[in-house]
Amino acid sequence: MIAVRGLPEVPVVYSVCRNIEVKITQVDVFIETRGIVMSVRKSTDSLALARDPIISRYRPFAKKYGKKPTIRVYPEVLIKRILTAGTIPHYNSILDIVNAVSALTKVPISSIDIDRVEFPLKLVYLTKDTTVRDFRGRSVYVARGTIVLEEGSGRIVYVFPYTTTDIATINTSTKNAIFIGYGAPGVPITLVTSSIKMVTTRIENFMRGSTCSQPEINAG
């Protein structure tokens, strides 16, 4: 059974999309995400971002490790990239949609290949320090007490509120995926739900034959 369990302080909203076709480059997706990026760039600046009421709700979950890489609020990372470079990183048609929506709504969203993980997935507090590889294969240090998304066998598939790991990231061989939005204390669950709906609506619009389930909410 495909299910995701959140935490009372970090509820999740998720939807499953099937029969998707992931492309490295897809022109209509590029045009759509470019429009979202331009909208974000026009609607905010660095001062507004520093004071943003949604981003600030996620910052207590970020981690700093001195000289080690930090766990950051990924929507904030994306928005800073937009403000400085006018773009978001380009990976593939699915990840680009997810990142554009995440930058717009400021809600962390993970995307996971459901055929490469064991369900149920659940958010837990890490009980010991560890190291994972992010979706690009880079080593990321994760300290005890960090919230992570584990699959049924205990492997970490997402580090909240920052990055998906390399275990089940979306690539051109992916046919079925789950998209998970993450809340935080003070973040309206309606915002998280609408974020996931924005992702799945675009997938169905741009990928003929794909179907996505209605968003489900779980708060542990």
Number of C-alpha atoms within 10 A of each C-alpha: 6 11 15 25 21 21 18 13 13 22 22 27 29 25 24 22 20 18 16 22 19 20 17 13 14 14 11 11 21 16 11 15 21 18 13 17 23 15 12 20 21 11 9 14 15 12 8 10 16 11 10 14 13 19 21 17 15 26 15 11 17 16 18 12 11 7 6 10 13 15 22 20 24 23 24 23 13 20 27 19 16 22 19 11 11 14 18 20 13 13 16 18 25 28 20 21 23 24 27 26 26 25 25 20 18 24 29 27 30 28 24 24 20 21 13 14 17 15 16 14 21 21 23 18 14 18 11 10 11 11 11 20 17 19 18 12 11 11 13 18 15 23 18 11 14 19 21 22 24 24 18 13 11 11 16 24 27 27 23 25 27 23 23 25 24 18 19 20 21 26 19 13 11 21 17 21 23 22 23 24 27 27 29 25 13 12 19 11 19 10 18 28 23 17 26 27 22 16 22 26 13 16 25 17 12 19 19 11 12 17 18 21 13 15 20 15 20 16 15 15
